[in-house]
Amino acid sequence: MTGLRARQKADRNRRILESATTLFREQGYDSARIEDIAEMAEVSVGTLYNYYQNKGDILVTTVSMEVTEVLEAGERIVANPPLNVIEALGTLINQYYDHSLVYLSKEMWRTAMASAIQQPETPLSKRYTELDARLCAQVVQLIETLQRRGVVIAGVDARALGEVFFNNLNMMFVEFCKNESMSLAELKARVAAQNRPVAELISRVKHV
């Protein structure tokens, strides 16, 4: 019975998240109502509140789900990256970007970002900051892996360079979310062009 209850609880949670993200996209985050989310998820409002206190909790859970899946996919890339700095960075960063709109719209990302900045002591903000730190650590790990494999020159501070690459890809993602007309293809092309000069400087094998 315990296993059945756990599956039923997980199913209700999945339905709530799927319903919320659908309504956030269709109606906008501010306009979507808890009552409508509960109705679409086929649960009572009281049941929904057993899972989440408010829409912000639902949003941060969705962000967490998004980034967790991105990190898991990134682990496979970091474990066996292309032995070329530009290609390795592109593979990891594009995987981040390609997954970024699976659950969240640009508006939802803007809401999460704004909440994290405006209310830094809230659970949402702290979780958002933690997820950012984990993504940054993964980019650092990629540079460290490439350095161990002789692709990045030995004298380079791999941690500092990884943080530089992450800070740039993160800031460009903010610009992407602010600009509704910017496509993922444009975002990836701009970040690749920005990374190339630095990647060439730290590479043992020069690129043409």
C-alpha positions in Angstrom: 0.0 0.0 0.0 2.9 2.4 0.7 4.2 2.0 -2.8 0.7 2.6 -4.2 0.3 5.8 -2.2 3.7 7.0 -3.3 2.8 6.5 -6.9 -0.5 8.2 -6.5 1.2 11.2 -4.8 3.8 11.4 -7.6 1.1 11.2 -10.2 -0.9 14.1 -8.6 2.3 16.1 -8.3 3.1 15.5 -12.0 -0.4 16.6 -13.0 -0.2 19.7 -10.9 3.1 20.7 -12.5 2.0 19.9 -16.0 -1.3 21.8 -15.6 0.5 24.8 -14.0 3.1 25.1 -16.8 0.4 24.8 -19.4 -1.7 27.6 -17.9 1.4 29.7 -17.2 2.2 29.5 -20.9 -1.4 30.0 -22.1 -2.6 32.7 -19.7 0.7 34.2 -18.3 2.1 33.5 -14.9 0.3 36.4 -13.2 -3.1 35.6 -14.7 -3.1 31.9 -14.0 -5.2 31.0 -10.9 -4.6 28.3 -8.4 -8.2 27.2 -8.8 -7.8 26.7 -12.5 -4.5 24.8 -12.0 -6.3 22.5 -9.6 -9.2 22.0 -11.9 -7.0 21.1 -14.9 -4.9 18.7 -12.7 -8.2 17.1 -11.5 -7.4 17.7 -7.8 -9.1 19.9 -5.2 -7.7 23.2 -4.3 -7.0 21.9 -0.8 -5.0 19.0 -2.2 -3.0 21.4 -4.3 -2.1 23.4 -1.2 -0.9 20.2 0.4 1.9 20.2 -2.3 2.5 23.9 -2.8 1.8 27.0 -0.8 1.5 29.3 -3.8 2.3 29.7 -7.5 5.9 30.7 -6.6 6.5 27.3 -5.1 5.2 25.7 -8.3 7.5 27.9 -10.4 10.6 27.2 -8.4 9.9 23.4 -8.5 9.6 23.7 -12.3 12.9 25.6 -12.5 14.5 22.9 -10.3 13.1 20.2 -12.5 14.4 21.9 -15.6 17.9 22.5 -14.3 18.2 19.0 -12.7 17.5 17.4 -16.1 20.0 19.8 -17.8 22.7 18.9 -15.2 22.1 15.2 -15.6 22.6 15.5 -19.4 25.6 17.7 -18.8 27.3 15.1 -16.7 27.5 12.8 -19.7 29.1 15.5 -21.8 31.6 16.5 -19.1 32.6 12.8 -18.6 33.5 12.4 -22.2 33.8 15.8 -23.9 34.9 16.5 -27.5 38.7 17.0 -27.3 38.4 20.5 -28.7 37.7 23.5 -26.5 35.3 25.3 -28.8 33.4 22.1 -29.7 33.2 21.0 -26.0 31.9 24.3 -24.8 29.4 24.5 -27.6 28.1 21.0 -26.9 27.6 21.7 -23.2 26.2 25.2 -23.6 23.8 24.3 -26.4 22.5 21.4 -24.4 21.7 23.9 -21.7 19.9 26.3 -24.1 18.1 23.6 -26.1 16.4 22.4 -22.9 15.7 25.8 -21.4 12.2 26.2 -22.9 11.0 22.6 -22.4 9.0 23.5 -19.2 9.4 27.2 -18.9 8.5 30.1 -21.2 10.6 33.3 -21.4 8.0 35.0 -19.2 8.3 32.3 -16.6 12.0 32.6 -16.6 11.8 36.4 -16.2 9.4 35.9 -13.2 11.7 33.4 -11.6 14.7 35.7 -12.1 13.0 38.8 -10.8 11.7 37.0 -7.7 15.2 35.7 -7.0 16.6 39.2 -7.2 13.9 41.1 -5.4 13.4 38.6 -2.5 16.9 37.1 -1.9 16.0 35.4 1.4 13.0 33.4 0.1 13.3 29.7 -0.6 12.7 30.4 -4.3 15.7 32.8 -4.5 18.0 30.5 -2.5 17.1 27.5 -4.7 17.6 29.5 -7.8 21.0 30.6 -6.6 21.9 27.0 -5.7 21.0 25.8 -9.2 23.0 28.5 -10.8 26.0 27.5 -8.7 25.7 23.9 -9.8 25.6 24.9 -13.4 28.6 27.0 -13.0 30.5 24.2 -11.2 29.7 21.9 -14.2 31.2 24.4 -16.7 34.3 24.6 -14.4 34.4 20.8 -14.4 34.4 20.7 -18.2 37.4 23.1 -18.4 39.2 21.1 -15.7 38.5 17.8 -17.6 39.8 19.3 -20.9 42.9 20.5 -19.1 43.6 17.1 -17.6 43.4 15.6 -21.1 45.9 18.1 -22.5 43.5 20.1 -24.5 43.7 23.3 -22.4 47.1 24.7 -21.7 48.5 23.8 -18.3 49.0 27.3 -16.9 45.4 28.4 -17.3 43.3 28.8 -14.1 40.5 26.4 -15.1 38.2 27.4 -12.3 38.4 31.1 -13.2 37.9 30.4 -16.9 35.0 28.1 -16.3 33.3 30.9 -14.2 33.9 33.4 -17.0 32.3 31.1 -19.5 29.4 30.4 -17.3 28.8 34.1 -16.3 28.7 35.0 -20.0 26.3 32.2 -21.0 24.1 33.1 -18.1 24.0 36.8 -18.9 23.3 36.0 -22.5 20.4 33.8 -21.4 19.0 36.7 -19.4 19.2 38.9 -22.6 17.5 36.0 -24.5 14.6 35.9 -22.0 14.2 39.7 -22.1 14.0 39.7 -25.9 10.9 37.8 -27.1 12.1 38.0 -30.7 15.5 36.4 -30.1 15.6 32.8 -31.2 17.6 30.0 -29.7 19.6 29.8 -32.8 20.6 33.4 -32.5 21.4 33.0 -28.8 23.7 30.0 -29.5 25.4 31.7 -32.4 26.2 34.9 -30.4 27.6 32.9 -27.4 29.7 30.7 -29.7 31.2 33.8 -31.3 31.9 35.4 -27.9 33.5 32.2 -26.6 35.7 31.5 -29.6 38.5 34.1 -29.0 38.9 32.9 -25.4 38.7 29.3 -26.3 41.5 29.8 -28.9 43.7 31.5 -26.4 43.5 28.6 -23.9 43.7 25.8 -26.4 46.9 23.8 -26.9 45.7 22.9 -30.4 45.0 26.0 -32.4 41.8 26.1 -34.4 41.3 27.4 -37.9 
